[in-house]
Amino acid sequence: MAEESDAAFRDQFDPNSKEFHGGSQIPVPLNGERVPETMQSMYPEGYDLNKPVEVIDYGEEYRNVEANRSTYL
């Protein structure tokens, strides 16, 4: 089973396979030389770095688990 899964995974990257994903063949620049054209920003358009993050309260049980998290790790 693991061999079949591995083969299926590899097939999507093999240009000779019918399962080949056919993704972009443009090499990604290395060593921080430049940002690829398809990755101009790590943030969505209109994202404001200074806007406070919305805090969601998941309830007392969640808060207790979070408070005791280090005990379980």
C-alpha positions in Angstrom: 0.0 0.0 0.0 2.8 2.4 0.9 4.6 1.7 -2.4 1.4 2.5 -4.4 0.9 5.7 -2.5 4.6 6.6 -3.1 4.3 5.8 -6.8 1.1 7.9 -7.1 2.8 10.8 -5.4 5.9 10.6 -7.7 3.8 10.2 -10.8 2.4 13.7 -10.5 5.9 15.1 -10.8 7.0 12.8 -13.7 6.5 14.6 -17.1 6.2 11.2 -18.7 3.2 10.2 -16.5 -0.4 10.7 -17.4 -0.9 11.9 -13.9 1.7 14.8 -14.3 0.3 18.0 -12.9 1.8 20.2 -15.7 2.5 23.0 -13.3 4.7 26.0 -14.0 8.1 25.2 -15.2 9.6 28.6 -14.3 12.4 28.0 -11.7 12.0 29.6 -8.4 14.9 32.0 -7.6 17.1 31.0 -4.7 19.0 32.9 -2.1 16.6 35.7 -1.9 17.7 37.2 -5.2 14.2 38.3 -6.1 10.6 37.5 -5.4 8.9 35.3 -8.1 6.3 37.2 -10.2 3.6 34.9 -9.0 4.5 35.6 -5.3 4.6 39.4 -5.2 3.1 39.7 -1.7 2.8 37.3 1.2 -0.4 39.2 2.3 -3.7 39.4 0.5 -4.6 42.7 -1.2 -5.9 45.2 1.3 -4.3 43.4 4.3 -3.4 45.9 7.1 -0.5 44.9 9.3 -1.6 47.4 11.9 -5.1 46.1 12.3 -5.6 44.3 15.5 -6.2 40.5 15.2 -9.7 39.5 16.1 -9.7 37.4 19.3 -12.2 34.5 19.3 -13.3 33.1 22.7 -13.8 29.4 22.3 -15.2 29.0 25.8 -14.0 27.9 29.3 -13.0 24.4 28.4 -10.7 25.6 25.6 -9.1 28.2 27.9 -8.4 25.5 30.5 -6.8 23.3 27.9 -4.7 26.2 26.6 -3.6 27.1 30.2 -2.5 23.5 30.9 -1.0 22.8 27.5 2.6 22.6 28.7 1.6 19.8 31.1 0.6 17.6 28.1 3.7 18.3 25.9 
